[in-house]
Amino acid sequence: MPNLRKSSTLSKATPRASQVLEDYDYWLQREYGKSGTYLTNAKTFLKTVKAAGTVISQLDTYANGKSITLQSFLRRLRKFLTLKGIDFIVNDLNEKKLPISNIYVKLFLASRQDRLRGELSNSTYATVLNGYFNFITDDLKFFNKRTAEKYVLSPASDYTKRLYRSVLKSFCQWALLYQEQKLTDLSSDQKKIQKGLKLISALSLREISSIIVRTSRSQIKRYHKESLTESQRAKLLTACDTSKERAIISLMAWNGLRTIEVSRLNVPDVDFNERKLSVWGKGKSKKNKDVIKLFKVATAEIKAYLKQARIQSGSLFPGLGKGDISALVNQLYDKAKLSKKGKKLTPHSLRHTAGQIMYDKGVQLEFIQKTLRHSSMETTMVYAQKAIDKNYFRKMPYKI
């Protein structure tokens, strides 16, 4: 077997610029509740990064002479790079097209357009999969659990590890189905591709699909998100001055919508008769919305808002962007004196509030997952773990 360490930059766990951006976006959302301009300026800088010199040294040179405001944005990126120990990157941001070089990746993406909605999702899948094929030097003989585990576990971030695992699992499940396709249903080119895919054993595909990214106990605790109690949530709603504010808070703290999802809502998305809400979520296209149950509090508050605002069509909250909603929520935290309770609250905390209260009230995890539209049950399990940690010493019997 060839020396994989020498065959690929990625085998040394050097992250791609696109991967760094994804991790930075996640970190910004987790730590500050927004990414916006910070992410945009980070991308502009990362496009300029060269192979020579560390990323931080190039960032310092780039920031020199820039406006005070831009330097402030870039300091946050510097903090992130330092925390993550990122010294070098592979710059893949100047590619004009998606990095789809491998024929198997091309076919996978083409056959999965119904699931991979949006350019970002397409790009992410292409980058991760081509990274793995690059790692094994495009040789399907090395497409196995051992090399896949090396690749999946190479990023520093647990979030990115889980992303890599998820993408490889999707590809393996597709490859298994393609291997079993009847020859009569395939063109001559597709038959050649099927023959190539059969170089990967079905056992290897299943083993890769079962790879587990283990998170330490301390890491799980770090993933616990700040959320409000039921009484604090009610207090926040009471702090609202207008029916519009109440409608927004109810959608976020009861139905668990993200700020971007609230700003995208249109009047027809709210179905009072069926008690349903159509949500244009993260990574989705406008044509493929998720339909979830509209809860009682949100129903009442939206009805009151529509009656007062006399809005019958178009945007549910005209002229209101993601930033406006974030600013509103932060103001209401201060007004309700919730931000001074030692909690690191962000607008996204309302989504975690909705999930945690649902779990604490006994709602099934599967229903919480569907309501919050988590792609993985692992994400939803955070609420269960938080409840276990909270109640362990209080409810664990003294005598057994």
C-alpha positions in Angstrom: 0.0 0.0 0.0 1.4 3.5 -0.9 2.4 5.9 1.8 -0.8 7.9 2.2 0.9 10.5 4.4 3.0 11.7 1.4 0.3 11.4 -1.2 -2.0 14.1 0.1 -1.9 17.3 1.9 -5.2 16.4 3.5 -3.7 13.3 5.0 -1.7 15.6 7.3 -5.0 17.0 8.5 -4.4 20.4 6.8 -7.9 21.8 6.5 -9.2 23.3 3.3 -10.3 27.0 3.4 -13.9 26.0 2.7 -13.8 23.6 5.7 -12.3 26.4 7.9 -15.2 28.7 6.8 -17.8 26.0 7.8 -16.2 25.5 11.2 -15.9 29.3 11.7 -19.6 29.8 10.8 -20.6 27.1 13.4 -18.2 28.7 16.0 -19.6 32.2 15.4 -23.2 30.9 15.7 -22.4 29.0 18.9 -20.4 31.7 20.6 -22.1 34.9 19.4 -25.4 33.8 17.9 -24.6 35.3 14.4 -22.0 35.1 11.7 -23.0 37.5 8.9 -20.3 40.1 8.2 -17.7 38.3 10.2 -18.0 35.3 7.9 -18.1 37.4 4.7 -14.8 39.2 5.7 -13.2 36.0 6.7 -14.0 34.5 3.2 -12.6 37.6 1.5 -9.3 37.2 3.4 -9.0 33.4 3.0 -9.3 33.8 -0.7 -5.9 35.6 -0.6 -4.1 33.0 1.5 -1.0 31.6 -0.2 0.9 28.3 0.5 3.9 30.2 1.9 3.6 31.5 5.5 1.2 30.7 8.3 -2.4 31.8 8.0 -2.1 34.1 11.0 1.0 35.9 9.7 -0.8 36.5 6.4 -3.9 37.7 8.3 -1.8 40.2 10.3 -0.3 41.5 7.1 -3.7 41.7 5.4 -5.3 43.6 8.3 -2.5 46.1 8.5 -3.7 49.4 7.1 -7.3 48.3 6.9 -10.1 50.3 8.6 -10.7 50.0 12.4 -14.0 48.3 11.7 -12.5 45.7 9.4 -9.7 45.0 11.8 -12.3 44.3 14.5 -14.0 41.7 12.3 -10.6 40.1 11.5 -9.5 39.9 15.1 -12.4 37.5 15.7 -11.1 35.3 12.9 -7.6 35.5 14.4 -9.0 34.4 17.8 -10.8 31.4 16.1 -7.6 30.3 14.2 -5.6 30.5 17.4 -8.1 28.5 19.4 -8.3 25.8 16.8 -4.5 25.8 16.2 -4.8 26.3 12.5 -1.4 27.2 11.0 -1.8 26.3 7.3 -4.7 25.7 5.0 -5.3 24.4 1.4 -6.9 27.3 -0.4 -9.8 25.9 -2.4 -12.0 29.1 -2.5 -10.8 30.4 -5.9 -12.1 27.5 -7.8 -14.7 28.6 -10.4 -16.7 25.4 -10.2 -17.5 22.9 -7.5 -14.5 20.7 -6.7 -16.1 17.7 -8.5 -13.2 15.8 -10.0 -14.0 12.2 -9.3 -16.5 10.4 -11.7 -18.1 8.5 -8.8 -18.7 11.8 -6.9 -20.2 13.4 -10.0 -22.6 10.5 -10.4 -23.5 10.5 -6.7 -24.3 14.2 -6.7 -26.2 14.0 -9.9 -28.4 11.2 -8.6 -28.9 12.9 -5.2 -30.2 16.3 -6.3 -33.4 15.7 -4.5 -31.6 15.4 -1.2 -28.7 17.7 -1.6 -30.6 21.0 -1.8 -28.8 24.2 -2.4 -25.3 25.1 -3.7 -23.7 25.0 -0.2 -24.8 21.5 0.5 -23.7 20.4 -3.0 -20.3 22.1 -2.5 -19.9 20.5 1.0 -20.6 17.0 -0.3 -18.3 17.5 -3.2 -15.4 18.9 -1.1 -15.6 16.1 1.5 -16.0 13.3 -0.9 -13.2 14.5 -3.3 -11.1 15.1 -0.3 -11.4 11.4 0.6 -10.8 10.2 -2.9 -7.7 12.4 -3.0 -6.7 10.9 0.4 -6.7 7.4 -1.2 -5.2 8.7 -4.4 -8.4 7.8 -6.4 -7.6 4.1 -5.9 -10.8 2.2 -4.9 -8.7 -0.7 -3.5 -8.0 1.6 -0.6 -11.6 2.5 -0.1 -12.1 0.8 3.2 -12.8 1.4 6.9 -9.2 1.9 7.9 -8.6 4.8 5.5 -12.1 6.2 6.0 -11.5 6.3 9.8 -8.2 8.1 9.3 -9.9 10.7 7.0 -13.0 11.2 9.2 -11.0 11.6 12.4 -8.4 13.9 10.8 -10.2 17.3 11.5 -9.7 19.0 14.9 -13.4 19.9 15.2 -15.8 17.2 16.4 -18.5 19.0 14.3 -16.4 18.5 11.2 -15.7 14.9 12.0 -19.4 14.2 12.2 -19.9 16.0 8.9 -17.3 13.9 7.2 -18.8 10.7 8.6 -22.3 11.7 7.5 -21.2 12.5 4.0 -19.2 9.2 3.6 -22.2 7.3 5.0 -24.5 8.7 2.4 -22.1 7.9 -0.4 -21.6 4.3 0.9 -25.4 3.7 1.1 -25.8 5.0 -2.5 -22.8 2.9 -3.7 -24.4 -0.3 -2.2 -27.7 0.4 -4.1 -25.8 1.2 -7.3 -23.8 -2.1 -7.1 -27.1 -4.0 -6.9 -28.7 -2.2 -9.9 -29.7 -4.5 -12.8 -27.5 -4.3 -15.8 -30.5 -3.9 -18.1 -31.3 -0.6 -16.4 -27.8 0.9 -17.0 -26.2 2.5 -20.0 -22.8 1.3 -21.2 -21.0 4.1 -19.3 -23.0 3.3 -16.2 -22.1 -0.3 -16.4 -18.4 0.7 -16.4 -19.0 2.8 -13.3 -20.8 -0.1 -11.6 -17.9 -2.4 -12.4 -15.6 0.2 -10.8 -17.7 0.5 -7.7 -17.7 -3.3 -7.3 -14.0 -3.0 -6.5 -15.2 -1.8 -3.1 -16.5 -4.7 -1.1 -20.0 -4.5 0.2 -18.6 -5.2 3.6 -16.3 -2.2 3.4 -19.2 0.0 2.5 -21.2 -1.2 5.5 -18.2 -0.9 7.8 -17.7 2.7 6.7 -21.4 3.5 7.2 -21.0 2.2 10.8 -18.0 4.4 11.8 -18.6 6.2 15.1 -17.3 9.5 16.1 -17.0 9.3 19.9 -17.4 12.5 21.9 -15.9 12.6 25.4 -18.1 13.3 28.4 -16.4 16.8 28.8 -17.1 17.5 25.2 -20.8 16.6 25.5 -21.0 19.1 28.4 -19.4 21.8 26.2 -22.2 21.2 23.6 -24.9 21.9 26.1 -26.6 25.1 25.0 -27.9 27.9 27.1 -31.7 27.9 27.3 -34.5 29.6 29.3 -36.7 27.9 31.8 -40.4 27.8 31.2 -41.0 30.8 33.5 -38.2 32.8 31.9 -39.7 32.1 28.5 -43.0 33.5 29.7 -41.3 36.5 31.1 -39.6 37.2 27.8 -43.0 37.1 26.0 -44.4 39.5 28.6 -41.5 41.9 27.9 -42.7 42.4 24.3 -44.3 45.7 23.5 -46.1 44.8 20.3 -48.0 42.0 18.8 -45.2 41.7 16.1 -42.6 41.1 18.8 -44.8 38.6 20.5 -45.3 36.7 17.2 -41.6 36.6 16.6 -40.7 35.4 20.1 -43.4 32.7 20.1 -42.1 31.3 16.8 -38.6 31.1 18.1 -39.1 30.1 21.7 -42.1 27.8 21.2 -41.7 26.5 17.6 -37.9 26.7 17.6 -37.4 28.7 14.4 -34.0 30.2 13.6 -33.7 33.9 13.0 -33.2 33.4 9.2 -36.3 31.1 9.1 -38.5 33.7 10.8 -37.3 36.4 8.3 -38.2 34.1 5.4 -41.8 33.3 6.5 -44.6 34.3 4.2 -48.3 34.6 5.2 -49.3 31.4 3.2 -46.7 29.5 5.2 -49.1 29.7 8.2 -52.0 27.3 8.1 -54.3 28.0 11.0 -56.9 25.4 10.0 -54.5 22.5 9.8 -52.3 24.0 12.6 -49.2 23.7 10.4 -46.2 25.9 9.6 -44.1 25.6 6.4 -40.5 26.5 7.2 -37.8 27.4 4.7 -34.9 26.0 6.7 -31.1 26.1 6.7 -29.7 24.3 3.6 -33.1 24.0 2.0 -34.4 25.5 -1.2 -37.5 27.7 -1.2 -39.4 24.9 -3.0 -38.6 22.3 -0.4 -39.9 23.6 2.9 -40.4 21.5 6.0 -43.9 21.3 7.4 -44.2 21.2 11.2 -46.9 21.6 13.8 -47.8 25.2 14.7 -48.1 25.3 18.5 -50.9 27.0 20.4 -49.0 30.0 21.7 -47.5 30.8 18.3 -51.0 30.4 16.7 -52.6 32.9 19.0 -49.8 35.4 18.8 -49.6 35.3 15.0 -53.3 35.7 14.6 -53.3 38.7 16.9 -50.4 40.2 14.9 -52.0 39.7 11.5 -55.2 41.2 12.7 -53.5 44.3 14.0 -51.0 44.7 11.1 -53.7 43.9 8.5 -51.3 41.8 6.5 -53.0 39.3 4.1 -50.3 38.3 1.7 -46.5 38.4 1.0 -43.9 38.4 3.8 -45.1 37.7 7.3 -42.7 40.3 8.7 -42.0 42.7 5.8 -38.6 44.4 5.8 -37.4 42.4 8.8 -34.0 40.7 8.3 -32.0 38.2 10.3 -29.9 41.0 11.9 -33.0 42.9 12.9 -34.5 39.9 14.6 -31.2 39.2 16.5 -31.1 42.8 17.7 -34.7 42.6 18.9 -34.2 39.4 20.8 -31.1 40.8 22.5 -32.9 43.9 23.5 -35.8 41.9 25.0 -33.3 39.8 27.0 -32.0 43.0 28.5 -35.5 44.4 29.1 -36.6 41.1 30.8 -33.3 41.2 32.8 -32.5 37.7 31.6 -29.1 38.5 30.2 -27.9 39.4 33.7 -28.6 36.0 35.2 -25.1 34.6 34.4 -26.3 32.9 31.2 -24.6 33.4 27.8 -27.8 33.9 25.9 -28.0 34.5 22.2 -31.0 34.6 19.8 -30.2 30.9 19.0 -30.8 30.1 22.7 -34.6 30.4 22.0 -34.4 27.5 19.6 -32.6 25.5 22.4 -35.3 26.7 24.8 -38.0 25.2 22.6 -36.2 21.9 22.3 -35.3 21.6 26.0 -38.8 22.4 27.3 -40.3 20.0 24.8 -38.1 17.2 26.1 -38.7 18.2 29.8 -42.4 18.0 29.1 -42.1 14.4 27.9 -42.3 15.0 24.1 -40.7 12.1 22.2 -37.3 12.7 20.8 -38.4 11.7 17.3 -41.1 14.5 17.5 -38.5 17.0 18.8 -36.2 16.1 15.9 -38.9 16.6 13.4 -40.1 19.9 14.9 -36.5 21.3 15.0 -35.7 19.6 11.7 -32.4 18.1 12.9 -30.8 15.9 10.2 -29.4 13.6 12.9 -30.9 12.3 16.2 -27.5 12.8 17.7 -28.2 16.6 17.7 -31.5 16.1 19.4 -29.9 13.9 22.0 -28.3 17.0 23.5 -31.5 17.8 25.2 -31.8 14.4 26.8 -28.1 14.5 28.0 -28.6 17.9 29.5 -31.7 16.7 31.4 -29.8 13.6 32.6 -26.9 15.8 33.9 -29.3 18.2 35.6 -31.4 15.6 37.4 -28.8 12.9 38.1 -27.9 13.8 41.7 -31.4 14.9 42.5 -33.3 11.8 41.3 -30.7 9.0 41.6 -31.8 6.8 44.5 -29.5 6.9 47.6 -30.4 3.3 48.5 -30.4 0.7 45.8 
